[in-house]
Amino acid sequence: MRKQFLLLFLLITGLIGHSQNWMLKLSSTVELRAWRLTSTAEKSEKALSGANIKLYKGTTQISETSSNAKGDFMIDVPAGGEFILTISFPGCNTKKFNVSTSDVPENVGKETYKPTVNISGFLMSKPLKGVEYIGLNQPLVKVEYKAEGQNFDKDEAVTNNGLNILSKIYDAETALIQKFCATNKSGDDALKNHNCPAAKEYYEKAINMLPGEQYPVEQLAKAELCLKNKKAEAEAVAQDATLKAEAAKIANEKAIAEKTAKDKEQFNKTANNKIAKEKELANKDQKNTSTAQKSEPETIKVNETETSSPSNIKKGHSNHIINEPIGKDPHKEAVVKADGYFKMKRYDEAKTAYEEALQMQPDDAYSKGKLEQISKLVAPK
């Protein structure tokens, strides 16, 4: 009896072990999403070769494989367990999902049972600054046994939740990319309009949004060169303006000096002409005065007929004409006297004599001119 029990136990154990001998063949495709970002966004998605696929049971790695040139991979998942599958690639966010091979009835687990499942492609992409990726820490898909089809398929609730997480991440990435491109566009417009400071500011903002992108870095170099050229132009304009101002100042000073010299020359010429004319008039007056002094005094003849008879003389009136010489002209005498002093350079006495002449004849231009001459001659130098 004991031998029969032992034989039955070994038979049941053998059947159980035999029924759990199948493997779930899981396959999928990995693609890489890349962006070419300038002032516009160009998206590309292509098969990713070399993605790393690992199968874990708890924290223990069970197996590992890589995607081929077409991005495809296949991995065997042992029966009767709960597993985590991870897909990773350098520089990209890691994706993970659950695979459950538990709860498969024993009557299904025959030697001919070869379950397979294909998961729709995994899209890998690099993380963007400012986007929240915490949702990727949980499995996005769960694969489990479906009794009605006696095969494996996705759990709809887990899958829908995973798709919702991916959708939110994609929307956040799209918004950031659009903002990044718009900022680059503003920088390009500013650079086109030679607004170098604004262009520099926009490109620096774009670099801060997505530090790894090259377009704003390249454009920033252009903006800085623009600023450098603008500064050089401004300095050249300022220097040119300074040179022109100095040249204008020199020309103005030269013009003023030439005008001053010309005015001085004209003044001296006028003054010399005036002095010469006054001197000529003085010589002429002096000559006339000398001639007058040399002439004989005139006499007034008395009408003898009228004076012969006293009866012709009326009361209060004399009909006699007295013979007398014409007296000397006091004004002319004063001028001659003044001229004499002037020639001897006795200017104070000459001045007094000319002033006396003016008192006798206020409109005497000659005496006035000589007084002006004396004023210049005696003025302190």
C-alpha positions in Angstrom: 0.0 0.0 0.0 2.8 2.4 0.9 4.5 1.6 -2.5 1.3 2.4 -4.4 0.9 5.8 -2.6 4.4 6.7 -3.4 4.0 5.8 -7.0 0.8 7.8 -7.3 2.5 10.9 -5.7 5.4 10.6 -8.2 2.9 10.4 -11.1 1.0 13.5 -10.0 4.2 15.4 -9.5 5.4 14.4 -12.9 2.2 15.5 -14.5 2.3 18.9 -12.8 5.9 19.4 -13.8 5.1 18.4 -17.4 2.1 20.7 -17.6 4.2 23.7 -16.6 6.9 23.1 -19.2 5.5 25.6 -21.7 6.9 29.1 -22.4 5.0 32.3 -23.5 6.7 33.8 -26.5 6.3 37.5 -26.3 7.2 39.7 -29.3 7.1 43.4 -30.1 8.8 46.3 -31.9 10.8 49.2 -30.6 10.9 52.6 -32.4 12.8 55.8 -31.7 11.0 59.1 -31.9 13.4 62.0 -32.7 12.8 65.7 -33.2 14.6 68.2 -35.4 13.8 71.5 -33.7 14.5 74.9 -35.2 11.8 77.5 -35.5 9.7 74.6 -36.6 9.4 71.0 -35.3 10.0 68.0 -37.6 9.2 64.6 -36.1 10.7 61.3 -37.2 10.0 57.8 -36.0 12.1 54.8 -37.1 13.0 51.3 -36.0 15.4 51.2 -33.1 18.2 48.7 -33.2 19.9 47.7 -30.0 17.2 48.5 -27.5 17.7 46.5 -24.3 14.9 44.2 -23.2 15.1 42.5 -19.7 12.7 40.2 -18.0 12.5 40.3 -14.2 10.8 38.1 -11.6 10.7 40.4 -8.6 14.2 41.9 -8.5 15.8 38.9 -10.2 16.6 39.1 -13.9 15.4 36.0 -15.7 16.5 36.8 -19.3 17.7 39.5 -21.6 17.6 40.3 -25.3 18.0 43.2 -27.8 16.0 44.6 -30.7 17.3 43.7 -34.2 17.9 46.1 -37.1 14.1 46.3 -37.7 13.5 47.0 -34.1 11.9 43.7 -33.5 12.5 41.4 -30.5 11.1 38.2 -29.0 11.5 36.9 -25.4 10.4 33.7 -23.6 8.4 34.2 -20.4 8.3 31.1 -18.1 4.9 29.7 -17.0 3.4 30.1 -13.6 4.8 33.5 -12.5 4.5 37.3 -12.3 7.1 39.2 -14.4 8.2 42.7 -15.3 9.5 43.4 -18.8 11.6 46.6 -19.3 12.6 48.3 -22.5 15.5 50.8 -22.4 17.9 52.7 -24.6 20.7 55.2 -23.7 19.3 58.7 -23.3 15.7 57.6 -23.5 12.9 57.0 -20.9 12.6 53.4 -19.9 9.2 51.7 -20.5 7.9 48.7 -18.5 4.9 46.4 -18.4 3.6 43.3 -16.5 3.4 39.8 -17.8 1.5 37.2 -15.8 1.7 33.5 -16.8 -0.2 32.4 -13.6 -3.8 31.2 -13.5 -3.4 29.0 -16.6 -5.5 25.8 -16.1 -3.6 22.5 -15.9 -5.7 21.0 -18.7 -4.4 23.8 -21.0 -0.8 23.3 -20.1 -0.2 20.4 -22.4 3.0 19.6 -24.3 1.6 21.1 -27.5 0.6 24.4 -25.8 2.8 27.1 -27.2 1.2 30.5 -26.3 2.3 33.7 -28.1 1.5 37.3 -27.7 2.5 40.4 -29.7 2.5 43.8 -28.1 2.0 46.9 -30.3 5.3 48.8 -30.7 7.1 50.6 -27.9 8.1 54.2 -28.7 11.3 55.4 -27.1 12.2 59.1 -26.8 14.6 61.2 -24.8 13.1 63.2 -21.8 12.6 66.9 -22.1 13.3 69.4 -19.4 10.3 70.4 -17.5 8.1 67.5 -18.5 6.8 65.2 -15.7 7.7 61.5 -16.4 6.8 60.0 -13.0 3.9 58.0 -14.7 6.5 55.8 -16.5 7.5 54.3 -13.2 4.5 52.0 -13.3 3.8 49.4 -15.9 1.9 50.8 -18.9 0.6 47.4 -20.1 -0.3 44.1 -18.5 -0.3 40.8 -20.4 -2.3 38.0 -18.9 -4.1 34.7 -19.7 -7.6 34.9 -21.3 -9.6 31.8 -20.7 -12.1 32.4 -23.5 -9.4 32.3 -26.1 -7.0 30.1 -24.2 -4.3 32.6 -25.0 -2.6 35.7 -23.7 -3.7 39.3 -24.3 -3.6 42.8 -22.8 -5.6 43.8 -19.7 -7.8 46.6 -21.0 -8.0 48.6 -17.7 -4.2 48.6 -17.2 -3.6 49.3 -20.9 -6.1 52.2 -21.0 -4.5 53.8 -17.9 -1.0 53.4 -19.5 -2.2 55.0 -22.7 -3.7 57.9 -20.7 -0.3 58.4 -19.0 1.5 58.4 -22.3 -1.0 60.8 -23.8 -0.5 63.4 -21.0 3.3 63.1 -21.4 3.0 63.5 -25.2 0.8 66.6 -24.8 3.3 68.2 -22.3 6.2 67.4 -24.7 4.3 68.9 -27.6 3.5 72.1 -25.7 7.1 72.6 -24.7 8.4 71.9 -28.2 5.9 74.4 -29.7 7.0 77.1 -27.1 10.7 76.3 -27.9 10.1 76.7 -31.6 8.1 79.9 -31.2 10.9 81.3 -29.1 13.5 80.5 -31.8 11.2 82.0 -34.4 11.1 85.3 -32.4 14.9 85.2 -32.2 15.1 84.7 -36.0 12.8 87.6 -36.6 14.7 89.9 -34.3 18.0 88.8 -35.9 16.6 89.5 -39.4 15.6 93.0 -38.3 19.1 93.5 -36.8 17.6 93.7 -33.3 20.7 91.9 -31.9 19.9 92.3 -28.1 16.4 90.9 -28.5 17.6 88.0 -30.7 20.3 87.1 -28.0 17.6 87.1 -25.3 15.2 84.8 -27.2 17.9 82.3 -28.1 19.1 82.2 -24.4 15.5 81.4 -23.4 15.3 78.6 -25.9 18.6 77.1 -24.7 17.3 77.1 -21.2 14.1 75.4 -22.3 15.9 72.5 -24.1 19.6 72.6 -23.2 20.6 69.8 -25.6 19.3 71.4 -28.8 21.9 72.9 -31.1 19.8 75.3 -33.2 19.5 78.1 -30.5 23.2 77.6 -29.7 24.2 78.2 -33.3 21.8 81.2 -33.6 23.1 82.7 -30.4 26.6 82.8 -31.9 25.2 84.8 -34.8 23.3 87.2 -32.4 26.5 87.8 -30.5 28.5 88.4 -33.7 25.7 90.8 -34.7 26.1 92.7 -31.3 29.9 92.8 -31.8 29.5 94.3 -35.3 26.9 96.7 -34.1 29.2 97.9 -31.3 32.1 98.3 -33.8 29.8 100.3 -36.1 28.6 102.5 -33.3 32.2 103.2 -32.2 33.2 104.0 -35.8 30.2 106.3 -36.2 31.1 108.0 -32.9 34.7 108.4 -33.9 33.7 109.8 -37.3 31.4 112.2 -35.6 34.2 113.3 -33.3 36.6 113.8 -36.2 33.9 115.8 -38.1 33.2 117.9 -35.0 36.9 118.6 -34.5 37.3 119.5 -38.2 34.2 121.8 -38.1 35.6 123.4 -35.0 39.0 124.1 -36.6 37.3 125.4 -39.8 35.0 127.6 -37.8 37.9 129.0 -35.8 39.9 129.6 -39.0 36.9 131.4 -40.5 36.5 133.6 -37.4 40.2 134.4 -37.4 40.2 135.3 -41.1 37.1 137.4 -40.6 38.6 139.1 -37.6 41.8 139.8 -39.6 39.8 141.1 -42.5 37.7 143.3 -40.3 40.8 144.7 -38.6 42.4 145.4 -41.9 39.3 147.2 -43.1 39.1 149.1 -39.9 42.7 150.2 -40.1 42.3 151.1 -43.8 39.2 153.2 -43.0 40.9 154.8 -40.0 44.0 155.6 -42.1 41.9 157.1 -44.9 40.0 159.2 -42.4 43.2 160.4 -40.8 44.7 161.2 -44.2 41.5 163.1 -45.2 41.5 165.0 -41.9 45.2 165.8 -42.4 44.5 167.0 -45.9 41.7 169.2 -44.7 43.8 170.5 -41.8 46.6 171.4 -44.2 44.2 173.1 -46.5 42.6 175.1 -43.7 46.1 176.0 -42.4 47.0 177.2 -45.9 43.9 179.3 -46.2 44.5 180.8 -42.7 48.1 181.7 -43.6 46.9 183.3 -46.8 44.3 185.3 -45.0 46.8 186.6 -42.4 49.2 187.8 -45.2 46.5 189.8 -47.0 46.3 193.7 -46.5 43.5 195.0 -44.3 40.6 196.6 -46.3 39.4 200.1 -45.7 36.0 201.5 -46.1 36.0 204.7 -48.1 33.8 207.5 -46.9 31.5 209.2 -49.4 32.9 212.7 -49.4 29.7 214.1 -50.9 27.7 212.8 -48.1 30.0 213.9 -45.4 30.7 217.4 -46.8 27.5 218.9 -45.6 26.5 218.5 -42.0 22.9 219.2 -43.0 22.6 215.8 -44.6 23.2 213.9 -41.3 20.1 212.8 -39.7 19.5 212.8 -36.0 20.4 209.4 -34.3 22.1 208.1 -37.5 25.6 208.7 -38.8 26.2 208.9 -42.5 29.9 208.7 -41.9 31.6 205.3 -42.9 34.7 204.9 -40.6 37.8 203.6 -42.2 38.9 200.5 -40.3 40.9 197.3 -41.1 39.1 193.9 -41.3 39.8 192.2 -37.9 41.4 188.8 -37.6 39.1 185.7 -37.5 39.3 184.4 -33.9 38.1 180.9 -34.9 40.9 180.6 -37.5 43.4 181.9 -35.1 42.4 179.3 -32.6 42.7 176.5 -35.2 46.1 177.8 -36.4 47.3 177.9 -32.8 46.0 174.5 -32.1 47.7 173.1 -35.2 51.0 174.6 -34.1 50.7 172.9 -30.7 49.8 169.6 -32.5 52.9 169.7 -34.7 55.0 170.2 -31.7 53.3 167.3 -30.0 52.0 169.5 -27.2 48.8 167.6 -27.3 47.2 169.0 -24.1 47.6 172.6 -25.3 46.5 171.6 -28.8 43.4 170.0 -27.3 42.5 173.1 -25.4 42.9 175.3 -28.5 40.7 173.0 -30.7 38.1 173.0 -28.0 38.1 176.8 -28.0 37.7 176.8 -31.8 34.7 174.4 -31.4 33.1 176.8 -28.9 33.4 179.5 -31.6 32.2 177.3 -34.4 30.4 174.1 -33.0 30.1 172.5 -36.5 33.8 172.6 -37.1 34.5 169.1 -38.4 38.2 169.7 -38.6 38.6 170.5 -34.9 36.5 167.5 -34.0 38.6 165.2 -36.1 41.8 166.6 -34.5 40.4 166.1 -31.0 39.7 162.4 -31.9 43.2 162.0 -33.2 44.6 163.5 -30.0 42.5 161.1 -27.9 43.9 158.1 -29.7 47.5 159.4 -29.4 47.3 160.1 -25.7 45.2 157.0 -24.9 47.1 154.5 -22.7 48.5 151.5 -24.6 
